[in-house]
Amino acid sequence: MFTVVQRFLGFDQLLGPALVRIVYYVASAFILLAALGWMFMGLMALLAGNFGNGLMLFVGAPAVAAVALVYWRFLCELFMLAFLAYERLVEIRNRLPDYSQF
């Protein structure tokens, strides 16, 4: 338990990548639930006799959800790029010789 608190209070490791992953999974679940809700609304519209609206909702919801999931993944990867670049720069810095002695 102490290491979790120490990791949170210290700045040795970044919390950003873990937070981006959590936000990604929560928002992806929301997108999928919204798509299921719209498909259910389309099914209800089909059963109520509104075939045009029901068919568009039932067929369009998965297509819109697929595009939204790809776009959301792209945005999360953009945020992750900043953290990955920082980690790479730290690795490069650690491999360079120490010139401060000269």
C-alpha positions as CSV (number, residue, x, y, z in Angstrom):
1,M,0.0,0.0,0.0
2,F,2.9,2.3,0.8
3,T,4.3,1.9,-2.8
4,V,1.0,3.1,-4.3
5,V,1.0,6.2,-2.1
6,Q,4.7,6.7,-2.8
7,R,4.1,6.4,-6.6
8,F,1.2,8.9,-6.4
9,L,3.1,11.4,-4.4
10,G,6.4,11.0,-6.2
11,F,7.1,12.1,-9.7
12,D,9.4,9.2,-10.6
13,Q,6.7,7.6,-12.8
14,L,4.0,9.4,-14.7
15,L,0.4,8.5,-14.0
16,G,-0.8,9.8,-17.3
17,P,-0.6,6.6,-19.3
18,A,-2.7,4.7,-16.7
19,L,-5.2,7.5,-16.6
20,V,-5.5,7.6,-20.4
21,R,-6.1,3.8,-20.5
22,I,-8.9,4.1,-17.8
23,V,-10.6,7.0,-19.6
24,Y,-10.3,5.0,-22.9
25,Y,-12.0,1.9,-21.5
26,V,-14.7,3.9,-19.8
27,A,-15.6,6.0,-22.9
28,S,-15.4,2.9,-25.1
29,A,-17.9,1.2,-22.9
30,F,-20.1,4.3,-23.0
31,I,-19.9,4.3,-26.8
32,L,-20.9,0.6,-27.0
33,L,-23.8,1.1,-24.6
34,A,-25.0,4.1,-26.5
35,A,-24.9,2.1,-29.8
36,L,-26.9,-0.7,-28.1
37,G,-29.4,1.9,-26.9
38,W,-29.8,3.3,-30.3
39,M,-30.3,-0.1,-31.8
40,F,-32.9,-0.8,-29.2
41,M,-34.7,2.4,-30.1
42,G,-34.5,1.3,-33.8
43,L,-36.0,-2.0,-32.9
44,M,-38.8,-0.3,-31.0
45,A,-39.4,2.1,-34.0
46,L,-39.6,-0.9,-36.3
47,L,-42.1,-2.6,-34.1
48,A,-44.2,0.6,-33.9
49,G,-44.4,0.7,-37.7
50,N,-41.9,3.4,-38.4
51,F,-39.8,1.3,-40.8
52,G,-37.6,4.1,-42.3
53,N,-36.5,5.5,-38.9
54,G,-36.2,2.1,-37.3
55,L,-34.1,0.7,-40.0
56,M,-31.8,3.7,-40.1
57,L,-31.3,3.5,-36.3
58,F,-30.8,-0.2,-36.2
59,V,-28.3,-0.3,-39.1
60,G,-26.7,3.1,-38.6
61,A,-25.9,2.7,-34.9
62,P,-23.2,0.0,-35.3
63,A,-21.6,1.9,-38.1
64,V,-21.5,5.2,-36.2
65,A,-20.2,3.3,-33.1
66,A,-17.4,1.7,-35.1
67,V,-16.3,5.1,-36.5
68,A,-16.6,6.7,-33.0
69,L,-14.5,3.9,-31.5
70,V,-11.7,4.3,-34.1
71,Y,-11.8,8.1,-33.6
72,W,-11.6,7.7,-29.8
73,R,-8.7,5.3,-30.1
74,F,-6.9,7.8,-32.3
75,L,-7.4,10.6,-29.8
76,C,-6.2,8.5,-26.9
77,E,-3.1,7.5,-28.9
78,L,-2.3,11.2,-29.4
79,F,-2.3,11.7,-25.7
80,M,-0.2,8.6,-25.2
81,L,2.4,9.9,-27.7
82,A,3.4,12.7,-25.3
83,F,4.0,10.3,-22.5
84,L,5.9,7.8,-24.7
85,A,8.1,10.6,-26.1
86,Y,9.0,11.6,-22.5
87,E,9.9,8.0,-21.6
88,R,12.1,7.7,-24.6
89,L,13.8,10.9,-23.9
90,V,14.5,9.7,-20.3
91,E,16.0,6.5,-21.8
92,I,18.2,8.4,-24.1
93,R,19.4,10.7,-21.3
94,N,20.3,7.8,-19.2
95,R,22.4,6.2,-21.9
96,L,24.4,9.3,-22.6
97,P,27.7,9.7,-20.8
98,D,27.8,12.3,-18.0
99,Y,29.6,15.3,-19.4
100,S,29.2,17.4,-16.3
101,Q,32.5,16.2,-14.9
102,F,34.5,18.0,-17.5
